[in-house]
């Protein structure tokens, strides 16, 4: 049992990820000084006044850039992709996000009919960018290749499959533009 315990500690402290499934690093998210140090070391960028809260998940942190004044709330799940140079999830300054937002930059392949999907691997990654000042409502899902425009609003529970321009309100599954924000 002690061997298993030590193995879990080594795993948690060596991974490019954060979340409740890694308890030996996750506890540090509850304390401001340890959270800042941990996140600054793991993320591609961790802007001033950024806040990655306990209960959130980030996979491949080194491929995720968090701007200034960005809060990643509990149950948010950010899935960066280890391939390629630089970040592939870019959250710019002053972005607001509700709890439970999911961001994906790749998907499972499913094009070979006689091979189980689990054995087909992943598609190439497509970066996701949240431009400055946008607001992503709770439980929104953002799929690969999407750019959310500057000061755009995505209503809670939306599934964003295509890029959204600046200063619009969008909602739905798939998310559609409801109005311009003048």
ZAKOL-293537 format. One line per 5 residues: number of its first residue (from 1); their letters; for each residue x, z negated, y negated of N, C-alpha, C. Coordinates in steps of 0.2 Angstrom, whole numbers, always signed. Last residue first. Layout:
N
NUM) a) X:Z:Y:X:Z:Y:X:Z:Y | ...
***
This chain:
182
182) xxxxx) -123:+146:-233:-121:+148:-240:-120:+142:-245 | -122:+149:-218:-121:+143:-222:-118:+145:-229 | -133:+160:-209:-127:+159:-213:-127:+153:-217 | -141:+156:-193:-141:+157:-200:-134:+156:-203 | -139:+157:-179:-145:+156:-182:-146:+158:-189
177) xxxxx) -130:+166:-167:-130:+164:-174:-137:+163:-176 | -130:+159:-151:-131:+164:-155:-131:+162:-162 | -123:+155:-135:-124:+153:-142:-125:+159:-146 | -133:+159:-121:-126:+159:-124:-128:+157:-132 | -138:+145:-127:-135:+147:-121:-137:+154:-119
172) xxxxx) -137:+138:-143:-140:+141:-137:-135:+142:-132 | -132:+141:-160:-134:+137:-155:-136:+141:-149 | -124:+141:-176:-125:+144:-170:-128:+139:-165 | -121:+144:-193:-124:+139:-188:-126:+143:-182 | -106:+149:-202:-113:+150:-199:-115:+144:-194
167) xxxxx) -93:+149:-207:-99:+147:-211:-105:+150:-208 | -85:+163:-198:-85:+157:-203:-92:+156:-205 | -91:+168:-182:-88:+169:-188:-88:+162:-192 | -87:+165:-165:-91:+164:-170:-88:+164:-177 | -84:+174:-149:-82:+171:-155:-87:+170:-161
162) xxxxx) -94:+170:-135:-91:+174:-139:-89:+171:-146 | -99:+159:-128:-95:+164:-124:-92:+169:-128 | -103:+143:-129:-100:+148:-133:-96:+153:-129 | -117:+134:-127:-112:+137:-122:-109:+143:-126 | -123:+119:-134:-122:+126:-134:-117:+128:-129
157) xxxxx) -125:+105:-136:-127:+108:-130:-126:+115:-129 | -126:+105:-154:-125:+102:-147:-128:+105:-142 | -121:+120:-163:-126:+115:-161:-124:+111:-154 | -108:+123:-173:-110:+124:-166:-115:+118:-164 | -104:+129:-188:-107:+123:-185:-109:+126:-178
152) xxxxx) -89:+133:-197:-94:+135:-193:-97:+129:-190 | -77:+131:-205:-83:+128:-207:-89:+130:-203 | -70:+146:-198:-69:+140:-202:-76:+138:-205 | -76:+150:-181:-74:+151:-188:-73:+145:-192 | -69:+149:-165:-74:+146:-169:-72:+146:-176
147) xxxxx) -65:+160:-153:-63:+158:-159:-69:+155:-163 | -62:+162:-136:-67:+161:-141:-63:+158:-147 | -55:+163:-124:-55:+168:-129:-59:+167:-135 | -66:+154:-112:-59:+157:-114:-60:+163:-119 | -79:+144:-120:-76:+148:-114:-70:+151:-117
142) xxxxx) -85:+128:-123:-82:+134:-126:-78:+137:-121 | -100:+118:-123:-94:+121:-118:-92:+128:-122 | -105:+103:-130:-104:+110:-130:-99:+112:-126 | -107:+89:-131:-109:+93:-124:-109:+100:-125 | -110:+89:-148:-109:+85:-142:-111:+90:-136
137) xxxxx) -104:+102:-159:-109:+97:-157:-107:+94:-150 | -91:+105:-169:-93:+106:-163:-98:+101:-160 | -87:+111:-185:-91:+106:-181:-93:+108:-175 | -72:+116:-194:-79:+118:-190:-81:+111:-187 | -61:+114:-201:-67:+112:-204:-73:+113:-200
132) xxxxx) -51:+128:-196:-52:+122:-200:-59:+121:-202 | -56:+134:-179:-53:+135:-186:-55:+129:-190 | -51:+133:-164:-56:+130:-168:-53:+130:-175 | -47:+145:-151:-45:+142:-158:-51:+139:-161 | -41:+148:-135:-47:+146:-139:-44:+143:-146
127) xxxxx) -33:+161:-126:-33:+155:-131:-39:+154:-134 | -34:+165:-110:-36:+168:-116:-37:+162:-121 | -25:+167:-95:-28:+163:-100:-29:+167:-106 | -30:+177:-80:-26:+175:-85:-29:+171:-91 | -39:+167:-67:-38:+173:-72:-33:+172:-77
122) xxxxx) -33:+159:-52:-36:+159:-59:-35:+166:-63 | -37:+160:-34:-33:+158:-40:-37:+159:-47 | -44:+162:-23:-43:+168:-27:-39:+166:-33 | -49:+151:-15:-42:+154:-13:-40:+160:-17 | -62:+148:-20:-56:+143:-21:-49:+146:-19
117) xxxxx) -69:+159:-15:-67:+159:-22:-61:+154:-23 | -64:+166:+0:-67:+161:-3:-64:+160:-11 | -64:+184:+2:-60:+178:+1:-64:+173:-3 | -72:+195:+2:-71:+192:+8:-66:+186:+8 | -73:+200:-12:-79:+197:-8:-77:+193:-2
112) xxxxx) -65:+196:-26:-63:+198:-19:-69:+195:-14 | -67:+190:-38:-69:+197:-37:-67:+200:-30 | -65:+178:-45:-71:+179:-40:-72:+186:-38 | -55:+166:-52:-56:+173:-50:-61:+173:-45 | -59:+154:-64:-58:+156:-57:-59:+163:-56
107) xxxxx) -52:+155:-81:-58:+154:-76:-55:+156:-69 | -46:+148:-96:-45:+152:-90:-51:+151:-86 | -48:+139:-106:-44:+145:-108:-43:+149:-102 | -61:+128:-111:-58:+131:-106:-54:+137:-108 | -68:+113:-116:-64:+119:-119:-60:+122:-113
102) xxxxx) -82:+103:-119:-77:+106:-114:-74:+112:-117 | -87:+88:-126:-86:+95:-128:-81:+97:-122 | -91:+74:-126:-93:+78:-120:-91:+86:-121 | -95:+70:-143:-93:+68:-136:-95:+74:-131 | -91:+82:-156:-95:+77:-153:-92:+75:-146
97) xxxxx) -79:+85:-168:-81:+86:-161:-85:+80:-159 | -72:+93:-182:-76:+87:-180:-79:+90:-173 | -57:+96:-190:-62:+99:-185:-66:+92:-182 | -46:+95:-198:-52:+92:-200:-58:+95:-196 | -35:+108:-193:-36:+102:-197:-44:+101:-198
92) xxxxx) -38:+116:-177:-35:+115:-183:-37:+109:-187 | -33:+117:-161:-39:+114:-165:-35:+112:-171 | -30:+128:-149:-28:+126:-155:-34:+124:-159 | -24:+131:-133:-30:+128:-137:-27:+125:-143 | -12:+136:-131:-17:+140:-130:-24:+137:-131
87) xxxxx) +5:+135:-139:-2:+132:-137:-7:+137:-135 | +19:+143:-131:+15:+140:-137:+9:+137:-134 | +19:+155:-118:+23:+152:-124:+18:+149:-129 | +13:+155:-101:+14:+157:-108:+18:+153:-113 | +3:+142:-92:+7:+149:-93:+8:+151:-100
82) xxxxx) -5:+131:-91:+3:+130:-91:+7:+137:-93 | -19:+130:-102:-16:+133:-96:-8:+133:-97 | -30:+116:-105:-25:+121:-107:-22:+124:-101 | -44:+110:-106:-41:+112:-101:-36:+118:-103 | -52:+95:-111:-48:+101:-114:-44:+103:-108
77) xxxxx) -66:+87:-113:-62:+89:-108:-58:+96:-110 | -74:+72:-118:-72:+78:-120:-67:+80:-114 | -76:+58:-115:-79:+64:-111:-78:+71:-113 | -73:+52:-131:-74:+51:-124:-78:+57:-121 | -66:+64:-144:-70:+59:-141:-71:+58:-134
72) xxxxx) -54:+68:-154:-56:+70:-147:-60:+64:-144 | -53:+71:-170:-54:+66:-166:-57:+69:-159 | -42:+76:-183:-46:+78:-177:-47:+72:-173 | -33:+75:-194:-40:+72:-194:-44:+75:-189 | -23:+89:-191:-24:+83:-194:-31:+81:-194
67) xxxxx) -24:+97:-174:-22:+96:-181:-24:+90:-184 | -17:+99:-159:-22:+95:-162:-20:+94:-170 | -14:+110:-146:-12:+108:-153:-18:+105:-156 | -9:+111:-130:-14:+109:-134:-11:+107:-141 | +1:+112:-120:-2:+118:-122:-8:+117:-127
62) xxxxx) +4:+99:-116:+9:+103:-120:+7:+110:-122 | -7:+96:-108:-7:+93:-115:-2:+97:-119 | -13:+99:-96:-8:+103:-99:-8:+102:-107 | -29:+92:-100:-25:+95:-94:-20:+100:-97 | -37:+78:-105:-33:+84:-107:-28:+86:-102
57) xxxxx) -51:+69:-108:-47:+72:-103:-43:+77:-107 | -57:+53:-114:-56:+60:-115:-51:+62:-110 | -56:+39:-113:-61:+42:-109:-61:+50:-110 | -49:+35:-128:-49:+34:-121:-56:+36:-119 | -46:+49:-140:-49:+43:-138:-49:+42:-130
52) xxxxx) -35:+54:-151:-37:+56:-144:-39:+50:-141 | -34:+58:-167:-36:+53:-162:-38:+55:-156 | -24:+61:-181:-27:+64:-175:-29:+58:-171 | -16:+57:-192:-23:+55:-191:-27:+58:-186 | -7:+72:-191:-8:+65:-194:-15:+64:-194
47) xxxxx) -7:+80:-175:-7:+80:-182:-8:+73:-184 | +2:+85:-163:-3:+79:-163:-2:+77:-171 | +6:+99:-152:+6:+96:-159:+1:+90:-159 | +7:+98:-139:+11:+103:-142:+12:+100:-150 | +7:+81:-132:+3:+87:-135:+9:+91:-139
42) xxxxx) +16:+70:-128:+13:+75:-124:+10:+81:-127 | +21:+63:-140:+26:+65:-134:+23:+71:-130 | +9:+60:-146:+14:+64:-150:+19:+67:-145 | +3:+52:-136:+0:+59:-138:+5:+63:-142 | +12:+41:-136:+10:+44:-130:+8:+52:-132
37) xxxxx) +11:+36:-150:+17:+38:-146:+16:+42:-140 | -3:+34:-151:+1:+39:-156:+7:+41:-152 | -5:+24:-141:-9:+30:-141:-5:+36:-145 | +2:+13:-146:+4:+17:-139:+1:+23:-139 | -4:+10:-158:+3:+12:-158:+5:+16:-151
32) xxxxx) -18:+8:-154:-16:+14:-158:-9:+15:-158 | -24:+7:-138:-21:+4:-143:-17:+9:-147 | -30:+15:-128:-34:+10:-131:-31:+6:-137 | -21:+23:-122:-26:+26:-127:-30:+21:-130 | -15:+16:-112:-11:+16:-118:-16:+19:-124
27) xxxxx) -22:+18:-101:-23:+12:-104:-20:+12:-111 | -17:+31:-96:-24:+30:-99:-25:+24:-103 | -6:+29:-88:-5:+31:-95:-12:+30:-99 | -12:+24:-77:-6:+21:-79:-3:+23:-85 | -24:+31:-73:-24:+25:-77:-18:+22:-79
22) xxxxx) -29:+45:-73:-22:+43:-74:-21:+36:-77 | -42:+47:-75:-40:+48:-68:-32:+47:-68 | -45:+47:-88:-46:+41:-84:-43:+41:-77 | -31:+56:-96:-38:+55:-94:-38:+49:-89 | -19:+69:-98:-21:+62:-100:-29:+62:-97
17) xxxxx) -4:+78:-93:-11:+77:-94:-13:+70:-96 | +8:+81:-86:+6:+84:-93:-1:+84:-94 | +15:+67:-78:+11:+72:-78:+10:+75:-86 | +22:+55:-75:+26:+61:-76:+22:+68:-77 | +14:+44:-74:+18:+44:-80:+23:+51:-80
12) xxxxx) +6:+47:-63:+3:+46:-69:+8:+47:-75 | +17:+47:-52:+13:+53:-54:+10:+53:-61 | +21:+34:-53:+26:+39:-54:+22:+46:-56 | +9:+27:-50:+13:+26:-56:+17:+32:-58 | +8:+32:-37:+3:+34:-42:+6:+32:-49
7) xxxxx) +19:+27:-30:+18:+34:-30:+13:+36:-36 | +16:+13:-31:+22:+16:-35:+21:+23:-35 | +5:+13:-22:+4:+11:-29:+10:+14:-33 | +11:+17:-10:+5:+21:-13:+4:+20:-20 | +19:+6:-8:+22:+13:-9:+17:+18:-12
2) xx) +10:-4:-6:+14:-4:-12:+17:+3:-13 | +4:+0:+6:+0:+0:+0:+4:+0:-6
***
